[in-house]
Amino acid sequence: MHNFEFVKPSTIAEAVKALAREDAQALSGGQTLMPTMKQRLAAPAVLVSLTGIPEMRGVCRNGDALEIGAATTHAEVAREAAAAYPALAGLAGGIGDPAVRNLGTIGGSLANNDPAACYPAAVLGSGATVVTSKREIAADDFFQGLFSTALEEGEIIISVRFPIPERAGYAKFEQPASRFALTGAFVAKYASGVRVAITGAGQDGVFRWSDGERALSASYAADALSGLSVSPDGLMADLHGTPAYRANLVKVMTQRAVRAS
């Protein structure tokens, strides 16, 4: 670890000002950034903690939407979203282990956009809106590839607004050591149709499975997917699974998510 200055602002305006400093880096739960710094793969001069800003904490239902502050931990989401959005709460409760869930935050996960993280599937599958210090970004525009998002330099996530679906479910086939998703599927049914988001499988990160969406919009049942096949093109290959293996998991996890909803 190297020397750095630690700043803990109490307002969003203070955080934005601090992040405008040279070589400043936002710090939320630190579940990715701190190990990276320990390995000397990152060396920011200023760490700006976002966990002391009241506006960025908590879960609040507002009509047909659930708004979650970006600095809200996975454990808090698991507890506080359970009544309004059980599928989202269940997803949060299955992230990592208790230590990770009590430190990691939804905003940190989304800003990092790990290709096997769970929250991107929930955000994309719900058609959520990411509210930042500058603007509001639709989920379909937010994720832009591996560890890449629409966030600009110095822009921070303030909250995430989830439209509450009629039904929803999440299922993941997890890597047992890391508990990241080898493939995970989040399914959400709205009056306008069904959205299906897949994490852990795509070479470019989270994506929507359009064939699955059309089939489930016509008939919301796991059997509606039985005749579909998923192309392995563009899917990830690593020591845990081939593209063909993950292609099969896309379908199987989506069926499980529907059954769980």
C-alpha positions as MATLAB code, in Angstrom:
seq = 'MHNFEFVKPSTIAEAVKALAREDAQALSGGQTLMPTMKQRLAAPAVLVSLTGIPEMRGVCRNGDALEIGAATTHAEVAREAAAAYPALAGLAGGIGDPAVRNLGTIGGSLANNDPAACYPAAVLGSGATVVTSKREIAADDFFQGLFSTALEEGEIIISVRFPIPERAGYAKFEQPASRFALTGAFVAKYASGVRVAITGAGQDGVFRWSDGERALSASYAADALSGLSVSPDGLMADLHGTPAYRANLVKVMTQRAVRAS';
ca = [
       0.000    0.000    0.000;
       1.201    3.529   -0.749;
       0.611    6.861    0.986;
      -2.587    8.697    0.119;
      -4.872   11.381    1.518;
      -8.224   10.224    2.888;
     -11.229   12.555    2.586;
     -14.704   11.812    3.954;
     -17.183   14.453    2.783;
     -20.620   14.840    4.369;
     -22.442   16.207    1.293;
     -22.614   15.366   -2.389;
     -21.278   18.803   -3.296;
     -18.221   18.255   -1.086;
     -17.651   14.844   -2.679;
     -17.815   16.243   -6.207;
     -15.364   19.012   -5.250;
     -12.947   16.523   -3.695;
     -13.086   14.262   -6.745;
     -12.093   17.192   -8.950;
      -8.649   17.122   -7.346;
      -5.790   15.598   -9.279;
      -5.592   11.784   -9.093;
      -8.628   11.495   -6.785;
     -10.610    8.253   -6.607;
     -14.062    7.600   -5.145;
     -14.242    4.951   -2.409;
     -17.521    3.288   -1.503;
     -17.436   -0.212   -0.004;
     -13.853   -0.751   -1.150;
     -14.352   -4.432   -1.984;
     -12.551   -4.056   -5.310;
     -10.498   -0.888   -4.896;
      -8.706   -1.789   -1.649;
      -7.374   -5.177   -2.860;
      -6.318   -3.492   -6.097;
      -4.397   -0.873   -4.143;
      -2.763   -3.524   -1.961;
      -1.498   -5.209   -5.109;
      -0.225   -1.810   -6.318;
      -2.401   -2.002   -9.403;
      -3.963    1.332   -8.441;
      -2.349    4.238   -6.625;
      -4.721    7.198   -6.206;
      -3.319   10.233   -4.391;
      -6.678   11.041   -2.782;
      -9.367    8.617   -1.627;
     -12.815   10.211   -1.338;
     -15.125    8.123    0.859;
     -18.802    8.275   -0.071;
     -20.114    6.410    2.963;
     -20.607    9.465    5.187;
     -23.182   11.196    2.977;
     -26.718   10.709    4.383;
     -28.362   11.405    1.000;
     -26.611    8.351   -0.415;
     -27.824    5.861    2.176;
     -31.063    3.957    2.635;
     -33.966    2.332    0.812;
     -37.183    4.251    0.156;
     -40.362    3.293   -1.675;
     -41.947    6.082   -3.686;
     -45.153    4.923   -5.359;
     -44.322    2.200   -7.881;
     -40.560    2.673   -7.564;
     -37.909    1.741   -5.043;
     -35.026    4.192   -4.629;
     -31.788    2.913   -3.115;
     -28.920    5.174   -2.111;
     -25.646    4.314   -3.800;
     -23.783    3.952   -0.501;
     -26.325    1.437    0.843;
     -24.689   -1.886    1.643;
     -25.763   -5.227    0.204;
     -26.888   -6.327    3.673;
     -29.097   -3.242    4.027;
     -30.662   -3.847    0.615;
     -31.320   -7.471    1.567;
     -33.173   -6.349    4.705;
     -34.885   -3.160    3.624;
     -35.977   -4.073    0.081;
     -37.500   -7.418    1.069;
     -41.092   -6.196    1.394;
     -41.218   -4.090   -1.775;
     -38.901   -6.008   -4.103;
     -38.177   -9.559   -2.828;
     -36.173  -10.627   -5.906;
     -33.795   -7.689   -5.530;
     -33.450   -8.318   -1.798;
     -32.733  -11.996   -2.435;
     -30.057  -11.102   -4.981;
     -28.381   -8.747   -2.503;
     -28.497  -11.374    0.231;
     -26.635  -13.837   -1.989;
     -23.659  -11.619   -2.793;
     -20.328  -12.815   -1.399;
     -20.186  -13.563    2.315;
     -21.362  -11.596    5.401;
     -18.205   -9.460    5.465;
     -18.659   -8.457    1.820;
     -22.387   -7.806    2.274;
     -21.788   -5.537    5.259;
     -19.156   -3.429    3.471;
     -19.902   -3.579   -0.248;
     -22.377   -1.090   -1.703;
     -24.747   -1.093   -4.639;
     -23.185    2.056   -6.095;
     -19.675    0.674   -5.850;
     -20.711   -2.533   -7.595;
     -22.396   -0.679  -10.445;
     -19.557    1.799  -10.934;
     -17.076   -1.099  -11.084;
     -19.313   -3.135  -13.436;
     -17.585   -6.471  -12.941;
     -18.785   -8.835  -15.715;
     -19.836  -11.448  -13.144;
     -21.435   -9.140  -10.554;
     -25.080   -9.594   -9.566;
     -26.363   -6.009   -9.325;
     -25.879   -5.156  -13.022;
     -28.351   -7.928  -13.877;
     -30.914   -6.498  -11.434;
     -30.493   -2.959  -12.743;
     -30.647   -3.945  -16.418;
     -33.374   -6.540  -15.853;
     -35.517   -4.016  -13.987;
     -34.968   -1.205  -16.478;
     -33.782    0.885  -13.545;
     -32.495    4.456  -13.649;
     -29.051    5.352  -12.312;
     -29.146    8.803  -10.718;
     -25.769   10.560  -10.652;
     -24.330   13.859   -9.509;
     -24.943   15.182  -13.042;
     -27.924   13.383  -14.607;
     -30.160   10.334  -14.814;
     -28.990    7.379  -16.928;
     -31.261    4.583  -18.154;
     -29.969    1.090  -17.446;
     -29.837    0.290  -21.163;
     -27.357    3.160  -21.613;
     -25.334    2.722  -18.440;
     -23.379   -0.506  -19.011;
     -20.832   -0.146  -21.804;
     -18.558   -3.193  -21.626;
     -16.172   -4.911  -19.240;
     -15.604   -2.666  -16.211;
     -16.922    0.215  -18.307;
     -19.955    2.457  -17.738;
     -21.406    5.744  -18.972;
     -20.005    7.549  -15.915;
     -17.800   10.502  -16.746;
     -14.699   11.655  -14.862;
     -15.708   12.914  -11.425;
     -19.341   11.772  -11.807;
     -20.686    9.695   -8.926;
     -23.762    7.513   -8.531;
     -26.168    9.013   -5.993;
     -28.975    6.451   -6.101;
     -30.674    3.809   -8.220;
     -34.406    3.930   -8.955;
     -36.056    0.555   -9.572;
     -39.555    0.318  -11.042;
     -41.255   -2.409   -9.023;
     -42.373   -5.303  -11.282;
     -45.432   -7.513  -11.123;
     -43.147  -10.540  -10.717;
     -39.394  -11.009  -10.666;
     -36.761  -13.606   -9.906;
     -33.009  -14.095   -9.900;
     -30.989  -17.277  -10.242;
     -27.247  -17.701  -10.534;
     -24.876  -20.599  -10.993;
     -22.069  -19.415   -8.773;
     -18.363  -20.036   -8.648;
     -18.103  -21.593   -5.157;
     -14.937  -19.791   -4.050;
     -15.796  -16.228   -5.083;
     -19.595  -16.609   -5.208;
     -19.600  -14.519   -8.354;
     -21.967  -15.710  -11.071;
     -20.635  -18.074  -13.711;
     -23.985  -17.177  -15.221;
     -26.897  -15.413  -13.567;
     -30.318  -14.399  -14.891;
     -32.618  -11.673  -13.573;
     -36.181  -11.741  -14.901;
     -38.755   -8.989  -14.305;
     -42.353   -8.912  -15.583;
     -44.011   -5.537  -16.166;
     -47.270   -4.558  -17.849;
     -45.197   -3.517  -20.860;
     -43.441   -6.883  -21.130;
     -40.681   -9.005  -19.632;
     -37.022   -8.058  -19.293;
     -34.258  -10.665  -18.955;
     -30.705   -9.647  -18.036;
     -27.752  -12.030  -17.988;
     -24.555  -11.589  -15.992;
     -21.388  -13.686  -15.812;
     -21.639  -14.978  -19.363;
     -20.973  -12.180  -21.838;
     -17.544  -11.141  -23.090;
     -18.782   -7.549  -22.866;
     -20.459   -7.937  -19.488;
     -24.156   -7.872  -18.626;
     -26.637   -8.099  -21.514;
     -30.323   -8.596  -22.257;
     -31.508  -11.903  -23.710;
     -34.016  -10.669  -26.296;
     -35.260  -14.106  -27.420;
     -36.042  -15.004  -23.829;
     -37.843  -11.690  -23.335;
     -40.102  -12.258  -26.338;
     -40.962  -15.806  -25.280;
     -41.752  -14.819  -21.704;
     -43.723  -11.753  -22.740;
     -45.966  -14.076  -24.742;
     -46.206  -16.663  -21.954;
     -44.657  -16.100  -18.552;
     -43.671  -19.670  -17.756;
     -40.371  -21.536  -17.645;
     -41.622  -23.943  -20.313;
     -41.943  -21.021  -22.752;
     -38.144  -21.116  -23.045;
     -37.900  -24.850  -23.716;
     -37.633  -24.576  -27.484;
     -35.044  -21.795  -27.453;
     -31.316  -22.155  -27.868;
     -28.615  -19.618  -27.037;
     -25.684  -18.966  -29.355;
     -22.252  -19.254  -27.708;
     -20.975  -16.408  -29.910;
     -19.796  -13.531  -27.768;
     -19.923  -15.526  -24.541;
     -17.058  -15.837  -22.088;
     -14.518  -18.670  -22.006;
     -12.339  -19.323  -18.963;
     -11.197  -22.178  -16.745;
     -14.687  -22.399  -15.224;
     -16.630  -22.917  -18.432;
     -16.718  -22.768  -22.208;
     -18.981  -20.447  -24.219;
     -21.221  -23.431  -25.017;
     -21.470  -24.275  -21.308;
     -22.462  -20.727  -20.462;
     -24.930  -20.639  -23.369;
     -26.762  -23.547  -21.789;
     -26.640  -21.841  -18.383;
     -28.292  -18.713  -19.799;
     -31.396  -20.726  -20.593;
     -31.329  -22.868  -17.443;
     -30.800  -19.922  -15.065;
     -33.536  -17.917  -16.767;
     -35.947  -20.819  -16.324;
     -34.977  -21.068  -12.655;
     -35.459  -17.324  -12.214;
     -38.968  -17.547  -13.676;
     -39.836  -20.443  -11.377;
     -38.518  -18.474   -8.394;
     -40.589  -15.390   -9.192;
];
